[in-house]
Every structure is written in C-alpha cells, then in structure tokens.
C-alpha cells in the first residue's frame, strides 16, 4: 500500500521535494490518461508516497 495526496500542481511539488533532496521513485508522467499527472517518492523509511493532479 501507499499514501496518495491530491495536489494542485504535482510538477511544483516534485520540484520542491527534489530540491530538498528527496529522490523521485516513479517519474512524473500522465497516467492513466491525459490530464492526470502523478509521481511517487519514497520517504526515509521506504514508504511510497504518491502525488496526483487530476
């Protein structure tokens, strides 16, 4: 399982996390279709965290 957070701008969230040293686990992309953007990172305990912009 994993956590998923709906955010206004997933691109901005990922950029800020990467700036703070959080590595990307699942690259930013449009899934499952156009208009839905998501990415995933792992926290320092290995928990998967997903961010999505519908």
N, C-alpha and C positions, 0 to 999 in steps of 0.2 A: 504494500500500500504506500501511499504518499499523500502529502498535502498539496492542495491546489488553491491558488489565490487568483481571483479575478481582479485585474488592474486596468486602469485607463490606458496606459502606454507601456506595453511589455518591452518594447525596444529601449525605452528610457530606464526601466527597472533593471534590465540585464546590463546595460552600460554602467549603471551605478554600482551594481554588485561586482562586476568585473573590475571596476576602478578600485574597489575596496579589497580586491584580491580573491574574490570568490570565483572559482573556475566554473566554466559552463560544462554541464554534463550532457545535455541534449541541445544541439544548436537551434538557434532561433529560426523559425520557419512558419509556413502557413499550413496548418493541419487542422482538421481533416479536409478543409477546403478553403477557397478564397475568403478573405475577410476575418478568418480566425488565426490569430498569431499566438504562438506559445513557445516556451523554452523551459528547461529544467536545470537546476543546480543541485549540488549536494552540500549539506551543512557539514560542520567539522565532526559530527558523529555519524556521517554516512547516510543521513536521512535525505530522501529525494523530495525536492520542493519544486513544484511546477507553477509557472505564472502564465496566465492566458488573458488575451484581449479579444473579446468577441467582436 
